[in-house]
């Protein structure tokens, strides 16, 4: 799809004339690849639309740091809906993709949004950073010191910092598949948008310095008036923060038109929730899926 002076890659699974579940990947600067694990959700009732946001994957662009703003990516989503004539959509945003979905829904007055699915995302960059730094305090003193020095000096190239950041990422963001057994879509080579990430978010997960550093929409969540699902994975950054934010969003949305659910990735809870919605509501379609990052996951799509 032409966008600005570049090309946005998209991928469709299923019949495009059916209502679409539009998948917004994380990052900024990741790719759609891991969403291919959801291909089996395409059915007679829904199609899937996933795409590489400008700056990564098959939509790779670099050398344009001023591009990497939330406005760029929201306008890209608007352009994609227009290009594919997606009049009715369900939006699923994961991590940064959830921030993108919130920005779009809250600030652009879109029509035809049937439901909103927010997966392991956030509504406050400052609270996110605070929680990340709380987690850093559980690391070794040497790792804490290396991170502190990097943040104070702006030098994120030192060997000590790289080691500390690797320890942080391994502790809080790793694929749970056994080595050599991960699906192809999780392991095949891809162009990560390092520039998009740096100028959009920052040098790492816990130091937001880019265009999203001021992302604060918690007080606006009460304006969401569409069915909304909150989805929380057990192996994710800032778990306790996400619990609190999910509860905050739940309280804000409770009593509105929105449905809000917090999902834990454990076999027992997964089965209980699956059975509840499968048998307890005629307004829900429930699909068990494996996210690739957690062994037990479910996706619930609101259906009118």
C-alpha positions in Angstrom: 0.0 0.0 0.0 1.4 3.5 -0.8 1.8 5.6 2.3 3.6 8.9 2.3 6.4 8.2 -0.1 6.9 4.6 1.0 5.1 1.3 0.9 3.3 -0.5 3.8 3.2 -4.3 3.6 0.0 -6.0 4.7 -1.2 -9.6 4.8 -4.7 -10.9 4.7 -5.9 -14.3 5.9 -9.5 -15.2 5.0 -12.2 -13.5 3.1 -11.7 -9.7 3.1 -15.4 -9.1 2.6 -16.0 -10.4 6.1 -15.5 -8.3 9.3 -11.7 -7.9 9.9 -9.6 -8.4 13.0 -6.9 -5.9 12.4 -3.7 -6.8 14.3 -1.4 -4.0 15.5 2.1 -5.3 16.4 4.4 -4.1 19.1 7.6 -2.2 19.1 7.6 0.4 17.6 9.8 -1.4 15.1 8.7 -5.0 15.5 6.9 -6.9 12.7 3.6 -8.7 12.1 5.4 -12.1 12.1 4.3 -13.4 15.5 0.6 -12.6 14.6 0.8 -15.4 12.0 0.2 -17.7 15.0 -3.4 -16.5 14.9 -4.0 -17.6 11.3 -6.3 -20.3 12.4 -8.7 -17.7 13.7 -9.7 -16.8 10.2 -13.1 -18.4 9.6 -16.5 -17.9 7.9 -17.1 -15.0 10.3 -13.8 -13.1 10.3 -10.7 -12.4 8.3 -7.4 -11.3 9.7 -5.5 -8.2 8.5 -1.9 -7.8 9.8 0.8 -5.5 8.5 4.3 -4.3 9.1 4.1 -0.7 10.4 6.3 1.8 8.6 9.9 1.4 9.7 10.2 -2.3 10.1 9.9 -5.7 8.3 8.6 -5.4 4.8 7.8 -1.8 5.4 11.4 -1.0 6.4 12.5 2.6 6.2 15.4 4.3 7.9 17.3 7.6 7.9 14.1 9.6 8.7 14.0 10.0 12.5 11.3 12.7 12.3 8.9 10.1 10.9 8.7 8.1 14.0 5.8 9.7 15.8 2.4 8.3 16.9 0.8 10.5 14.2 2.6 8.7 11.5 1.5 5.3 12.6 -2.1 6.3 13.3 -2.4 7.9 9.8 -0.9 4.7 8.4 -3.7 2.7 10.1 -6.3 5.1 8.7 -4.8 4.8 5.3 -4.8 1.0 5.5 -8.5 0.9 6.4 -9.3 3.2 3.5 -7.1 1.2 1.1 -8.8 -2.1 2.0 -12.3 -0.6 2.5 -12.4 -1.9 6.1 -15.7 -0.3 7.2 -16.1 -2.6 10.2 -13.2 -3.9 12.2 -12.1 -5.4 15.4 -8.8 -4.0 16.6 -6.2 -6.0 18.5 -3.2 -4.0 19.7 -0.3 -5.8 21.5 2.2 -3.8 23.6 3.0 -0.7 21.6 0.1 -1.8 19.3 -2.3 -1.3 22.2 -1.0 2.2 22.6 -1.6 2.8 18.9 -5.1 1.5 19.2 -5.8 3.7 22.2 -4.5 6.8 20.5 -6.6 6.0 17.4 -9.8 5.3 19.3 -9.5 8.2 21.8 -8.2 11.0 19.5 -9.3 10.3 15.9 -13.0 9.5 16.4 -13.0 6.5 14.1 -16.2 4.8 12.9 -16.8 1.1 12.4 -14.8 -0.1 15.4 -16.8 -3.2 16.5 -14.5 -4.0 19.5 -11.1 -3.3 21.0 -8.6 -5.9 22.3 -5.7 -4.5 24.4 -3.0 -7.1 24.9 -0.2 -6.5 27.4 -0.3 -2.8 26.8 -0.2 0.5 28.8 -2.0 3.8 29.1 0.8 5.7 30.9 4.4 5.8 29.7 5.6 7.4 33.0 3.9 4.7 35.1 5.4 2.1 32.8 8.9 3.5 33.3 8.5 3.7 37.0 7.4 0.1 37.2 10.3 -1.0 35.0 12.7 0.7 37.3 11.1 -1.0 40.3 11.9 -4.3 38.6 15.5 -3.2 37.9 16.0 -2.9 41.7 15.8 -6.7 41.9 18.8 -7.1 39.6 22.4 -7.4 40.8 24.1 -4.3 42.1 26.5 -4.3 39.1 23.6 -4.5 36.6 21.7 -1.7 38.4 24.8 0.5 38.4 25.5 -0.1 34.7 21.9 0.9 33.8 22.1 3.9 36.1 25.3 5.1 34.4 23.9 4.6 30.9 20.8 6.6 31.8 22.8 9.4 33.4 25.3 9.7 30.6 23.2 8.7 27.6 25.8 6.1 26.6 24.0 2.9 25.9 27.0 1.3 24.1 29.1 0.2 27.1 29.7 -3.6 27.6 28.4 -3.4 31.2 25.2 -1.8 30.1 24.6 -4.2 27.2 25.1 -7.1 29.6 22.7 -5.6 32.2 20.1 -5.0 29.6 20.4 -8.5 28.2 19.8 -9.8 31.8 16.7 -7.6 32.1 15.3 -8.8 28.8 16.0 -12.4 29.5 14.2 -12.1 32.8 11.1 -10.4 31.5 10.8 -11.0 27.8 11.7 -14.4 26.4 10.0 -17.0 24.2 8.9 -20.0 26.2 9.3 -22.4 23.3 12.1 -25.0 23.6 15.2 -24.2 21.6 14.7 -25.3 18.0 10.9 -25.9 18.4 9.6 -22.3 18.0 7.3 -21.8 15.0 9.0 -20.5 11.8 7.2 -17.1 12.1 9.0 -16.5 15.4 12.5 -17.4 14.2 12.8 -16.4 10.5 15.0 -13.4 9.8 13.3 -10.0 9.9 14.2 -6.4 9.6 13.7 -4.9 13.1 13.1 -1.1 13.0 15.8 0.0 15.4 15.5 3.6 14.3 11.7 3.6 14.7 12.1 2.1 18.2 14.8 4.5 19.3 13.0 7.7 18.1 9.5 6.4 18.8 10.1 4.9 22.3 13.7 5.0 23.4 17.0 3.1 23.9 15.4 0.3 25.9 12.1 -0.8 27.5 12.6 1.2 30.7 13.8 4.6 29.4 11.1 6.2 27.2 12.8 9.3 25.6 11.2 9.2 22.1 7.9 10.7 20.8 5.9 8.3 23.0 7.5 9.5 26.2 4.5 11.7 26.9 1.9 9.1 26.2 -0.6 9.5 29.0 -4.2 8.5 28.3 -5.4 6.9 31.6 -7.7 9.8 32.4 -9.3 9.6 28.9 -10.2 5.9 29.1 -13.6 6.7 30.4 -14.4 8.0 26.9 -14.1 4.5 25.3 -17.6 3.4 24.4 -17.0 0.2 22.5 -16.7 -3.4 23.7 -13.1 -3.7 25.1 -11.1 -6.8 26.2 -8.0 -6.5 28.3 -5.6 -9.4 27.8 -2.6 -9.9 30.1 0.1 -12.4 29.5 1.9 -13.9 32.5 5.4 -13.6 31.0 5.5 -9.9 30.1 7.2 -6.7 31.1 6.1 -4.9 34.2 3.5 -7.5 35.2 2.4 -5.8 38.4 2.1 -2.5 36.6 -0.1 -4.1 33.9 -2.3 -5.7 36.6 -2.8 -2.2 38.1 -3.5 -0.6 34.8 -5.9 -3.4 33.8 -7.7 -2.8 37.1 -7.7 0.9 36.5 -9.1 0.5 33.0 -11.6 -2.1 34.2 -12.9 0.4 36.9 -13.1 3.2 34.4 -14.9 1.2 31.7 -17.2 -0.7 34.1 -20.8 0.2 33.5 -20.2 1.6 30.0 -20.7 -0.2 26.7 -17.5 -2.0 27.1 -16.7 -5.5 28.2 -13.4 -5.8 30.2 -11.6 -9.0 31.1 -8.2 -9.6 32.6 -6.8 -12.9 31.5 -4.1 -14.9 33.2 -1.9 -17.3 31.3 -2.2 -20.4 33.4 -3.9 -23.7 32.5 -6.5 -23.7 35.3 -7.5 -20.0 34.8 -7.5 -20.3 31.1 -9.9 -23.3 31.1 -12.2 -21.6 33.7 -12.4 -18.4 31.6 -12.8 -20.3 28.4 -15.7 -22.4 29.8 -17.4 -19.3 31.3 -17.5 -17.4 28.1 -18.2 -20.5 26.0 -21.3 -21.4 28.0 -22.1 -18.2 29.7 -22.6 -15.6 27.0 -24.2 -15.6 23.6 -22.3 -12.4 22.7 -18.9 -13.8 22.8 -16.9 -16.0 20.4 -14.0 -17.6 22.2 -10.9 -19.0 20.4 -8.1 -20.8 22.3 -4.8 -19.9 20.7 -1.1 -20.3 21.5 0.5 -16.9 21.4 4.1 -18.3 21.1 5.2 -16.4 24.1 3.0 -18.1 26.7 1.9 -21.7 26.6 -1.7 -20.9 27.6 -3.6 -18.1 26.0 -7.1 -17.3 24.8 -8.5 -14.7 22.6 -12.1 -13.5 23.0 -13.8 -11.5 20.2 -17.0 -9.6 21.0 -19.7 -10.3 18.5 -22.9 -8.3 18.2 
